[in-house]
Amino acid sequence: MDEPLATLAFIAVLGVTSMLGFTARWFHRRDVLPHLEGWALGDRRFGTGVTWFLLGGSIFTAYTFAAVPGLAYGTGALGFFPLTYTVILCPVLFVLLPRLWAAARRTGAVTVADYVRVRYDSPALMLVVALTGVLATMPYIALQLLGVRAVLAAGGLYPEGLAGDLALTAVFAVLAGATFRSGLRVPAVISLVKGVLIFGVAFGVLAVAVGRLGGFATVFARAERELHDAGGGGALLLDPALHPAFATLALGSALALPMYPHVLTAAFAAESPDALRRSTVAMPAWTFVLGLFGLLGVAALAAGVVAPVGNAEVAVPLLVRDVLPELASGAVFGALAVGALVPAAVMSVAVAALFTRNVYAEFFLPHATPKHEVRVARWVSLLAKVAALAFVFGLREQDAINLQLLGGIWILQTFPIVAVGLFTGWWHRSALLAGWAAGMVVGTVLAVAGGFTSVVAIGPVLLYVAVVALAVNLAVAALLTPVFTRRAEVVP
């Protein structure tokens, strides 16, 4: 690290955030025995404000804030599809999350798989929802670390070799220690810091960058010229041939995201359905900030920032290093690192709760005490973080991205089981299981056969693989539901 002031600011931001994370222990309820609901859901006591920060901090991850401007920098208009899907996401959250919260509270569910177990009286459906959630979430945790490492390396704040890896491990170890003791309360506290920092970074850096470049008109004109000269097919207006792919990517992502365990864990921690409704109504503010980060990618193009080939997500960190003073750039990089801590912590808590409740306690130790469940969940959350570090240090970055692509396809296949059952009791549990299996197979085969692509050609039209797999899933479940229903009626 050859920029001492930037390094000092970076360490200060992380240090203050880490100390705040350890204050979460002050919010424990000491009048009750340890139980998983308290550790994994904060005793369901989070009000509207905390829920808004926690949900936003969980959904809008550090990798998102690096990838969106990177996509805008590399492709232009196509990079703004996350902005579109988060606009669709807000009403989806408004409709689904309060209903799921009420169903979970009514059935005593700590995890979404608990709710599925009671709703369908099906251990099999519970298990597939739990395992799909775990498999889809693990590479997501690793991507948070990969995003932070790429950003910090571009900013000159990540030493090469073992020193940098040890520094990343140390940051994550502090998070692991705090989460081990206090569970979801830690990311709840840190999410408040993340919100303030990320909003400040978005407005501050964009104002400075656009001011230096001569205003928005100049920024867009220069960016369009840079995309044209690059010859990669990027443009600030979307090619009509890509409209179906863009639309299905946005729709599929908006339906998939609420199915992720970390989103549902943050939602179940709210104190009431009304708190969730109020927080989701205000969620577009996070989308607005995401749009500002996308504009930073356009500004990096206009500024002539040259990102390494295949590493466009570092364009904005390079822009930050160029336009901000050393101390301010270090604080910005610290804010981006904090942006990874909230979702990573919530994801590890969600994975631990799913494994403990719906695999370990359900199939291996049905009579586990609440205290024993908490002990197991703590260690599983720690192992999840260690596994994420192993992803980062042991696999290529592209491997983690490929696994995350599959994770998005897989988690969407739980949508009929989790979401559709909230509105109708028509679907048969065996048909839903068969539909899930069909969707998993079709989605995985299409993605892998295409070289880990997110889109597939159906005739002349490009569509998101996960949406195609979901259509197969729903078709199989719809066709088999009458068959299984009739069979159940004739069996005495």
Secondary structure, 3 states (H helix, E strand, C coil): CCCHHHHHHHHHHHHHHHHHHHHHHHHCCCCCCCCHHHHHHHHHCECHHHHHHHHHHHHCCHHHHHHHHHHHHHHEHHHHHHHHHHHHHHHHHHHHHHHHHHHHHHHCCCCHHHHHHHHHCCHHHHHHHHHHHHHHHHHHHHHHHHHHHHHHHHCCCCCCCHHHHHHHHHHHHHHHHHHHHHCCHHHHHHHHHHHHHHHHHHHHHHHHHHHHHCCHHHHHHHHHHHHHHHCCCCECCCCHHHHHHHHHHHHHHHHHHHHCHHHHHHHHCECCHHHHHHHHHCCHHHHHHHHHHHHHHHHHHHCCCCCCCCCHHHHHHHHHHHHCCHHHHHHHHHHHHHHHHHHHHHHHHHHHHHHHHHHHHHHHCCCCCHHHHHHHHHHHHHHHHHHHHHHHHHCCHHHHHHHHHHHHHHHHCCHHHHCHHHCCCCCCHHHHHHHHHHHHHHHHHHHHHCCCCCEEEECCEEEEHHHHHHHHHHHHHHHHHHHHHHHHHHCC
